[in-house]
Amino acid sequence: MVGYDPSAQGAALTPEEAALAGSAAGMVTRALISPFDVIKIRFQLQIERVSRQKPEGKYWSLFQASRCIYSEEGLSAFWKGHIPAQLLSISFGAVQFASFEFLTEVVHKTTQYDSRTAGVHFVCGGLAACSATVVCQPLDTLRTRFAAQGEPKVYRNLRHAVSTMCRSEGVLTFFRGLSPTLMAVFPYAGLQFFTYNIFKKLLAPSSDAGKSGGNLRSLICGSGAGMISKTITYPFDLFKKRLQVGGFEAARVHFGQVRTYRGLVDCVLQIAKEEGLRGFFKGLSPSLVKAALSTGFTFFWYEFFLNAMRNYKEQQNTKGRLVKDSQER
């Protein structure tokens, strides 16, 4: 069970153990879904219309974009920015899940609300994601810059990117797009935990269900939760990506048109004026695929690692009791 469960058997997990499980889940998931993230970002940053009937921009379909990136930049392009992306996933997973476990426990112990309800999971999930976002925003900006650049590369490696951005744009550039990110991440993460909680209860296992069935339910429930939450909050993710590449226009010229935005409101107005309502949902298809896989695998691996640690602790406690009993005899 994700979140504090007062009825759980065995010793409770510490925040450090929740952080470890969250970071491990983020690391494994990131390695699996990185190609979809790169394609999604390329679509989000394209000014021209995304359409198969009348292709105007560089990319116009998921298959075409994949083929184009592979032919021009090679297979490794699908893992561009993977190092900052991995650092982001590990850090975000650790902070988010540790905060979520802590917040749900606080709610149970200090209020009259049941920590296992979907409403509590919505609020605690949103707050946990906001705290993780503030901590990890610089890594997200770096990840976006790496995924957005083509050939020749503007940034040779992570160290070069950090030094170049600090020197030419200042430290605050690492927090570009933070406003739309926070506006989106609370309902996005909240809906993830909310719908995951509901789906898990709807697909509650029978008494004779095995662990493999539980793992599969976590994957299915997480995938559904990810698709629903991503669809509802998607425009904010697009605004964030557009703002994060501000000052990076030179590297984007050969991809097509570029735009400079003065802030969130200007970004929204320009997109609405030039690209229409559909412009707010550019890259939604690969993003939904990525969200289903990302959220599904995140919850799947998180619960997998939690169960592994619980089993290990139970085995150690059992061994300790056996040793103590033998010594007493």
N, C-alpha and C positions, 0 to 999 in steps of 0.2 A: 504493500500500500504506500503510495506517495503521500507524504505529509504525516504529521503526528497522529498516531493511532493509540489511544489509551487502552484499547482492548488487545493490543498485539501481544503475542506470546514472546517470552524471552527478554533479554536485556535491551534497553533502548539504545539507539545509535546516537553517538555524539555528533555535534556540528562538524567536527573534523572528518568523521567518517562519511557524513553526508556530502561534504565538500569533495572528498576523494572519489566517491562514487559519481558525483556530478561531473567532475573534471575528466574522469575516465570515459564516461558516456559521451561527453562532448568531443573528446579526442577521436574515438572510434567513429562516431557519426560524421565528423568533419571530413575524415579521409574518404568516406564512402560517397558523400554528396557534393564534394567540391566542384565537379564538372557542371552540375546544374546551377550552382551558384554563379559561376563565371558566365554562363550563357544568360542567366537572368539579369546580371548586372549590365552586360552588353546591350540587351534589349531596353533596359530602363534608361540608359544614357543616350539612346538613339533619338534624335529630334524628329527625323523623318517618320512617316507613317509605317507601321508594321502591318503589311498586307501581302497575301500571296497573289491576289488578283492584279493589283497594281503596285508591284514592288518599287519603292522609291529609295529606301535606305539600304544600308549594307546587309542587314539581316531582315528576313521576313518570315521565317518559320523555324521551328525547333531543329528539324533535321538539316535544313539549309545552313543554319548558323553553326551547327556542330561540324558539318562538312567544311564550311568556309574557315573556321578557326583551325581545324586540323590541317587543312591543306596549306594555309598561310603561316601558321605558327607552330605546328607540330603537336604531338600528343601531350607534351608537358604543359602546353598553354592552358589546359583544363585544370591545372593545379597552380596557376599563377597566383602569387600571393598566399601560397599554402602555409608558409611559416607564420606570418602574422595572423592568418585565419586560424591556424591550430592554437596559437597562443590565445587568440580571442575565444575560441570554443572551450579550451581548458579553463581559462579564467572565468568566463561567463557561466559555465556549468557549475564550477565550484561555488561562486558567490550566489548564484540564483538558487540552487538546491539547498545549500546550507542556510540561506536566509529564509527560504520557504519552510523548511523543517522547523527552524527556530520560531518563525512567526506563528505557524499553526499550533505549536506547543504553547506559546504565550497566550494565544486566543483561548485555548482550552483551559488553561490554568488561571486566567485572570478575568474571564467573562463567562456568561451563561451559555454561550454558543458552542455547539458541537463542532470540533475541529475537522470532522470528516464530511461536513456538508459542502455542496457545490458552491454555495455563496461565499463561504469562508475561503475556499480554495481560489475563487475568483479574485478577491481582494488581496489575499496573501501572495498569490502568484504574480499579480500586477506589481505590488510593492517590491517583491523580491527581484523581479526583472528590471525595475527602475534602478535599484541599487547596483545591480550588475552592469547595467548600461552605462551609468556614470563612470564606474571603474574601468570599463573596457572600451569606451568610445574611441580613444586614440588608436587602439589596435584595429577597430572596425574601419576607421578612416584609412589606415595603411593598407588593410586588406582590399578595400575598394579601389584605391589608387593602383595597386599591383594588378588587380583583375581587369582594370579599365585600360591599361596601357597596352599598346600593340608593339610592333617592331619598327625601328630600333627602340629598345627600352630606354625610358627616361631614368629609371632607378635600377641600379645594378644589383642591389641587395638591400636588406632591411636597414643596415647601418647607414648606407648611402642615402636611403629615402628619408630617414629620420633627420640626418644632418642637413640635407638639402632643404627639406620643408621648414626646419627651424630657422635656417639662415635666410631663406627667401620669403617666407610667409609668416613666420612667427609661431610661437608655441600654441596660440589659440586656434591655429588651423587644424590641430588634431581633434578639436571639438566641433568642427563644422557639421551642421545637420543634427546637432544634439536636440534642439527644440522639437522638430518633427519626430525624432526618434523616441523621445520621452512621451510625446502625445500618442504615439502608436503603440509603444511597447507595453504600456499598462493594460489597455484593453486586449492587445494581442496575446500577451502571456496569461492575463487573467482568463480569457476565453479558452486558452489551451488547457489550463488546469481545471477550469469549470467543466468544459465538455469532456475532458478525459475522465473526470470524476463521475459524470453522468453515464458515459459509455461503459465504464468499468462496472457500475452498479447494474446497468441493463444487461450486461454480459457476465453477470456474477456466476462463478463456477459452481458446478454441482459438488457435492461432498466427496465424490470419488474422482474428481478431476485431478490430473497430474500437473507437475511443474511445467512441462512443455506446453500444456494448454494455457497455463497462466502467462507464460512468456509470449505466446501467440496473441492472446487477448491484449496484452500491453502494446504490442506492435500495431494491431488493428485499431485499438482505441486511440493511440497516439497519432496515427495517420489521419483518422477522421477529425480529431481535434485540431491538427495542424492545418488541414485544408479549410475548415470552417473559419478559424481565426485569421488565417492569411487572407482569405477573400474579403472579409469585412474590413480589415485594416491596411490593405495593400497600398492604397495611394500614399500613405505616409512613408512607407518604405521607399517608394519611388522618389518622393521629395527629398528624403535624406540622401539618396545616392546622387541626385543632381547637385545638391549643395556640397557634398563631400569632394566633388571633383572641381570645384571652383578654384581658379588659379592654376588649373592643370589643363587648360584649353589647348595648348600647343601639341600635347600628346594625343589629342582626340581629333585633330583636323582630318587625318586620312580615313577616319571612320564615317565622316559626314559632317553635317552642320554642328556648330557648337553654340552654346548660349552662356551668358554670364548673368547670375541672379544676385540681387542686392540683399535678399533675405527670403524667409519662408513665404511671406505673403506675395512678394514679387514673383517667386518661383511658381506658386499656384496660379496666379493670374496669367503669367506668360504661357504656361502649359495649356490652360483653358482656352486662351485666345488663339494660339497657333496650332494646337494639336487636338483640341476638342475634348469631350468627356472620355473618349477612348484612350487619350493620351495618359490619363491617370492610371490605366491598367496595362500599359506596355510591359511585356514580359510576364504576364500573369500565368500563362500556360506552364513555362518551365518553373516558375515560382511555386505553383501548386504541386507539381511533381516533387520539387525540392522540399516543400513544406511537409508533404505527406511522408516522404522518406526521412527527413530530418527529425520531425517531431516523433514519428513512430519509433525510429531507432533510438532517439534520446531517451524516451520513457522505457523502451525495451531494455537498453543497456543499463540505465540507471537502476531499474528494479533487479536486473540480473546481478549487478555488482553489490547492491544492497543485500540481496538474498545470500550471495556468496560470503559477505562479511558476517551476516547474522549466523550462518551455518558454522563459520570458523569460530566465532565467539562462543556458540553453544558447545562446540567440540572442546574448546579450551576449558570452558566452565565444567564440563563433564569430566574431563581429565583431572582437573583440579580437585573436584569432589572425590573422585576415586583415589587419588593420591592421599588426600586428607583422611579418608576412611581407612585406608591401609595403614597409615601412620598411627591412627588412634587405636587400631587393633594391636 
